[in-house]
């Protein structure tokens, strides 16, 4: 299986090409904006590095959110376009799933508690079992410490700093270096999905979207 995956959901743009358990090529660049200009050159670069044609792709993977309003739409539009052009089905994963996947090697059998910064007083949180099965739904909260379980956990995500100073050694918490979603984790997650999970790509928002079409004149 060959998977092309990318993430444009937050303050980084990343692309990875995965084949049968190995990353063939990877590109990433930190950015608050500019994903639209950066994504397709990075996609072309990883395909060229691997020497593969788009027709060789088995699956395409993309992050669904939660994340940046504009960034999510850029990634989803690219995934749908590449899927149509290549014939490879497109699959989505959440940003919190991707971070949990990256933190899994640090878990040591503990649950993974992902905290993502939203740019607001609230953060997005979700708890995963060591095998990445969700223990909870995604929640938005200004007090992530109140949702921590009593059992030891690994804390990951770019919002983990909000907990580090407050917790200290409470709950036996450990902190992972995994901060933002990475396309390599997206590719691995997509490779593991059942075939019927493709399609129906739509941005995932925890809060309602505040963007509205213009009023008719």
C-alpha positions in Angstrom: 0.0 0.0 0.0 1.2 3.5 -0.8 -0.3 6.5 1.1 0.2 10.2 0.3 -0.8 12.2 3.4 -0.6 15.8 4.4 -1.6 18.2 7.2 -2.5 21.9 6.9 -4.6 22.2 10.0 -2.4 24.3 12.4 0.9 26.2 12.4 2.7 23.8 10.2 2.4 22.3 6.7 3.7 18.7 6.3 3.5 16.1 3.6 4.6 12.4 3.7 4.7 9.5 1.3 4.4 6.1 3.1 4.8 2.6 1.6 4.3 -0.7 3.5 5.5 0.7 6.9 8.2 2.9 5.6 8.3 6.7 5.0 9.6 7.2 1.5 9.7 11.0 1.6 8.7 13.8 4.0 8.5 17.6 3.9 7.5 20.0 6.6 7.6 23.7 7.3 6.3 25.8 10.2 3.8 28.5 9.1 0.9 30.4 10.5 -0.4 31.0 7.1 0.5 30.4 3.5 -0.5 26.7 3.4 -2.2 27.2 0.0 1.0 28.2 -1.6 3.2 25.7 0.2 1.2 22.5 0.0 1.2 21.4 -3.7 5.0 22.1 -4.2 5.6 20.0 -1.2 3.4 17.2 -2.5 5.2 17.3 -5.9 8.5 17.2 -4.1 7.8 14.0 -2.1 6.4 12.3 -5.2 9.5 13.3 -7.3 11.8 12.2 -4.5 10.1 8.7 -4.4 10.0 8.5 -8.2 6.3 7.7 -8.1 3.4 8.7 -10.3 0.1 9.8 -8.8 -1.5 6.7 -10.4 0.6 4.5 -8.1 -1.1 5.9 -4.9 -3.4 3.5 -2.9 -4.8 6.1 -0.5 -4.7 9.8 0.3 -4.8 11.0 3.9 -5.6 14.4 5.3 -6.4 16.0 8.7 -10.1 16.9 9.2 -9.6 19.2 12.2 -10.3 20.8 14.6 -7.9 23.5 13.4 -7.6 26.6 11.3 -10.7 27.5 9.2 -8.6 28.2 6.1 -6.0 25.6 6.6 -8.5 22.8 6.9 -10.2 23.8 3.7 -6.9 23.9 1.8 -6.0 20.4 2.9 -9.5 19.0 2.2 -9.7 20.6 -1.2 -6.3 19.2 -2.2 -7.2 15.7 -0.9 -10.5 15.6 -2.9 -8.7 16.9 -6.1 -5.9 14.4 -5.8 -8.3 11.6 -5.1 -10.3 12.5 -8.3 -7.2 12.8 -10.4 -5.4 9.7 -9.1 -8.3 7.4 -8.4 -7.0 6.8 -4.9 -9.7 7.0 -2.1 -9.2 9.8 0.4 -9.4 9.2 4.2 -9.5 11.7 7.0 -8.2 11.6 10.6 -8.5 14.2 13.3 -5.7 16.5 14.5 -5.9 15.0 18.0 -5.6 11.4 16.6 -2.5 12.4 14.7 -0.8 13.9 17.7 -1.8 10.8 19.8 -0.2 8.6 17.2 3.0 10.6 17.4 3.0 10.3 21.2 2.2 6.6 21.3 5.9 5.5 21.4 6.3 7.6 24.6 3.2 6.2 26.3 4.7 3.2 28.0 1.3 1.6 28.3 -0.3 4.8 29.7 -3.2 6.6 28.2 -2.5 9.6 26.0 -4.1 13.0 26.8 -3.9 15.4 23.9 -4.2 19.1 24.4 -4.3 21.4 21.4 -4.1 25.2 21.6 -7.0 26.9 19.8 -5.7 30.5 20.0 -8.5 31.2 22.5 -8.8 30.7 26.3 -10.1 27.2 25.6 -8.1 24.2 24.4 -9.2 21.1 22.6 -8.6 17.9 24.6 -9.2 14.2 24.1 -8.0 11.1 25.9 -6.8 8.0 24.1 -6.0 4.4 25.2 -2.4 3.2 24.5 -3.8 1.5 21.4 -5.2 4.9 20.3 -8.8 4.0 20.8 -10.6 7.1 22.0 -11.6 7.1 25.7 -13.5 10.4 25.4 -14.9 12.6 22.7 -13.1 15.8 21.8 -14.0 18.6 24.2 -13.2 22.3 24.4 -12.3 23.6 27.9 -10.5 26.4 29.6 -9.5 24.0 32.4 -7.9 20.9 30.9 -6.5 19.8 34.2 -10.1 19.2 35.4 -10.5 16.5 32.7 -7.3 14.6 33.5 -7.9 11.1 34.9 -6.4 9.9 38.2 -4.3 7.3 36.5 -0.9 8.2 35.0 -1.0 9.6 31.5 1.2 11.0 28.8 0.3 14.6 27.8 0.9 15.7 24.3 0.0 18.6 22.0 1.0 22.2 21.6 -1.3 23.1 24.5 0.5 20.8 27.0 2.4 23.8 28.4 -0.7 25.0 30.0 -0.6 21.9 32.2 3.1 21.5 32.8 3.6 24.3 35.4 0.3 23.6 37.1 0.6 19.9 37.5 4.2 19.2 38.3 4.3 15.6 39.2 0.5 15.3 39.9 -1.1 12.2 38.5 2.3 10.8 37.5 1.9 12.9 34.3 4.6 12.6 31.6 5.0 15.0 28.7 5.6 14.0 25.1 7.5 16.1 22.6 4.6 15.5 20.1 3.1 19.0 19.6 1.5 19.4 16.2 0.0 16.9 13.7 2.5 15.5 11.3 1.8 13.9 7.9 3.8 10.8 8.8 1.4 10.0 11.6 -1.6 10.8 9.3 -0.2 8.3 6.7 0.2 5.5 9.3 -3.3 6.1 10.6 -4.8 6.1 7.1 -3.0 2.9 6.2 -4.6 1.2 9.2 -8.2 2.2 8.3 -10.7 -0.2 6.8 -11.5 0.3 3.2 -15.0 1.5 3.8 -13.8 4.5 5.8 -13.0 6.6 2.7 -14.9 9.5 1.4 -17.2 12.0 3.1 -14.4 14.4 3.9 -15.6 17.5 5.8 -13.9 19.8 8.3 -14.4 18.9 11.9 -15.3 21.9 14.1 -16.0 21.8 17.8 -17.4 25.3 17.8 -19.8 26.3 15.0 -18.2 28.0 12.0 -18.6 31.7 12.2 -18.0 32.2 8.4 -21.2 33.0 6.6 -21.9 33.5 2.9 -22.6 37.1 1.9 -26.3 38.2 2.2 -28.1 38.4 -1.2 -28.2 41.9 -2.6 
